[in-house]
């Protein structure tokens, strides 16, 4: 039997061996980027696509909001009757213009002399306008409409809260104090007129209601009866103090009613 020659020792797998010598060039940045992209390209593409979708979606959302706002503004401008204003409020209860529409309804009811309806409308407007610059006007409107509706005690309490509030605008507080002074003048409470006139001057001396308060004070003190000779004078009655204000016009024949002009929208 012939002898079986021994198997040669394996020389190893030399297919991936690279000779490192002076001529060897290390992988460059381009090689690293190519290898990184081959390994992570699919995940990166997914992330980039997701970011693009978010950006485009936000753009469409902003455009839709702008178109929506323009449509709401157009509907508000087209609402000219009470029925149209009520329909607008019902269709856009969360829009700021709904509060303005409700305020228009309240002003209309007040101008028409429907004071109970006006009070309700101003109260609703106040809820819709909370946190806006028109909220104090709705609050004052509700109080004065309540007064005109014959609820004097409740209205006086509401007006006093407005006049004494340090968070409300000075113009609103001054008007509320003047309304209280007019109520006091109509009831013949001269001391209260004096106190409230001074309060107006303290709140906002440059207010038109400071000037009107001075006129009211002058007419009230002039119309007050002179004590009879020998009659005791109450020590609690303060001496009328001068109020710095422009010279009032000639007084009319009657005391002014409570005034609440509806500002222009």
Protein Blocks (a to p, Z undefined) as FASTA:
>chain_A
ZZdddddddebjaklpccddfklccddfklmmmmmmmmmmmmmmmmmmmmmmmmmmmmmm
mmmmmmmmmmmmmmmmmpmbfklmmmmmmmmmmbmklmmmmmmmmmmmmmnopaklmmmm
mmmmmmmmgoiaklmmmmmmmmmmmmmnopamlmmmmmmmmmmpckbcfklmmmmmmmmm
mmmmmnopaklmmmmmmmmmmmmmmbmklmmmmmmmmmmmmmpccddehiacdfklccdd
dddddddddddfbdcddddddddZZ
